[in-house]
């Protein structure tokens, strides 16, 4: 009975966080309302405050779970890569898969970047630091082995994730503005090209020492 009760509690929390994730992605932290999150989660506001907390706590928990998951995946996936080049490719692929699995993340983070991180929880900043530390370790290894040139991890990280962020937004605009979809998509000469592969190609050309 106790296990069943705990499972129901966890399920209720997950449904609340799923609803919060949707709302934050659509309107950002400032525009989000706990009433709307409660409506989508099919609970009352009191239940949200009791199970998770206020809006700031919801926001922090949504982002923390996503970022901690990225760090865990990166750490796990990179272990199976043997060379610095393989590790960079794994880094890129892990982010591509993450954004596919968590389409809410790009719009939330783009709003945070535009606001200068006005509402970004400290735990997320710590998570981002851990991610950049992983990338710095890969770059340092590559430089020591003579495979890579010196590069700033923060710049390289932006080179990797920015196209993924923008591609997801451009696709959304094209789907909403069907009249101009052809205009927006004409710059992708080959629609069959995988964005992860294209980013890999450009990044490797930018940092390889030979």
N, C-alpha and C positions, 0 to 999 in steps of 0.2 A: 504493500500500500504506500509506504514511504517513497519507494522508487518511482511509483506512478505519479505521486504528488510532485516530486521533484522534476520529473519529465514534463509535466503540464506547466510548471512554473517556467522552465527553460523555454518551452515552446511559446508561451505567452510573451516572454522577453524577446525572443527572436522575431515574433510577429510585430512587436512594437518597433524594434530596430529596423526591420524591413520597411515598415511604413515611414519611419523617420528618414531613412535613406532616400526614399523616393521624393519626399517633400523637400529635403535639403538640396537634392540634385535639381529640382525644378525651380525653386525660388531662393535658394541660399539660406544662410543662417538668419539674416535679418528679416527675410520675408516669411520664414516658416512660423507656423502657429501650432501650438500643442493641440488645440481643438481639432485641427485638420489631421494631425498625426493620429489622434485618438479615433477619429472617424474611420480612417483607413485601416487601422488595426482592429476595429470593432471592439474597442474598450472605452471606458470613460477616463477622463483626465486624472482622476484620483488614482486609478490603477497604474497609469504611467509614472506618476510621481512616486508611488509606492514601490513599483517593480524596478524602475531605472533611475528616475530623478527628473530634474527640470530640463529645459530646452538645452542649456549649455552642456549638461551631463549627457544627454542624448547625442548631441553633436560629437562630443569627445569620444563617446563609446563607439559610435558608428565609424569614425575615422581611425580610432585606435585599433579596432578589430581588423580593419582592412590593412593598415600599415604593418601591424605585427605579423599578419599573414604573409605580406610581401617579404619581410625580412626572413621569416622561416623558410619560405619557398626558395628565395635566393640562396640562402645558406645551404639548403639541402641539394638544390639542383647543381650548384657550382662544385660541390664535392665530387660529382661524377665527371667533371670536365678536367682534362689533364694539362692543357696548354693555356697560356694567357688569352690567345685568340679564341679558343673554345669557350673560355669563361666569359669573355665579352659577348660572344654570340648568345650564350646562355642567359646572361644578364638582360639582353635585349628581348629574347624570347619570353623570359619570365614576365617582363612588364607587358608585353603584347598579350599574353594569356590572362594576366591580371585585369587588364582593361576590358578584355572580352567578357570575363566573368563578373566584373564590377563596373558596368557602364556608368554608374552614378559618380565614380571617382573623378573623371576629367572635369565635368561641370562644377563640382564642388571645389576642386583645387584651383580651377581657373578663376573662380570668384574670389577665392582666398588670395591668389596672387595679385589680382586686380586691386584688392583692398589693402595690400601690403600685409597680409596675414592678420587682419584685424580681429578675427574670431578664431584663429588657429590655436587649438589646444597645445599646451606644452608637451604633452605626451606624443603628439604628432611630430613636433619639431625634433624631439629626441629620436623618433623612428626614422625620420628623414636623415638625421645625422648618421644613424647606423647603416642606412642604405648607402650613403655616400662613402662611408668608411669601407664598405665591401668593395665598391668600385675603385677606391683609392688603392686598396690592396692588390686588385687585379692589375691596375696600371703600373704600380711600383714593380710588381713581378715581371711584367712585360718589358719595362725599361731595363731592369737588371739583366734580363736574358737577351737584350738587344733586339727584341721584337717590336717594341713600341717607342715612339718619341715621347718626350715629356708632355703631359697634358693636364689641365686642371679638371679634377673630378666633377666639380659643380657644372662647368661648361659642357663637358661630355654628357653628363646626365641630362641636361637640357636639350642637347642635340638628339638624344634618344627619345625622350618622352614628349617633347613639344610636337613633333609631327603626328604622334599617336593621338594627342589631345585634339589638335586641329583637324585631323582627318575625321574623328568622330563627330565634331561639331559641323564640319562641312557636309557630311553625309546627312545629318539631321536637317540642316538648312535646305539641302537639295530635296529631301523627302517632303518638306513642308512647302517649298516653293517650286512645285513641279514645273511651272512655266519656265523657270530659269535653271532647271536641273542640268540640262545639256550644256549650258554655258559654264556652270560651275565645274562640271566633270570633264570638260574638253581638255583640261591641262594635264589630266592623267592619260597619257597617250596609250598606255597599255593597262586596261582595267583589270587584267588578270594578274598583274604583278602584286605579290604579297608585300604589304607595307613593312613587315618585319624583315624580310629579305632585303628590301631596298635600303632600310636603315642600316642593316648589317653591312651592306656593300659600301655605303657612304662613310660610315664610321670607321671601318677598317682602312679605307683609303686615307682617311684623315690622320690616323694615329700610327699606322705601320711605319717602321723605320726605313724599310727598303723601297 
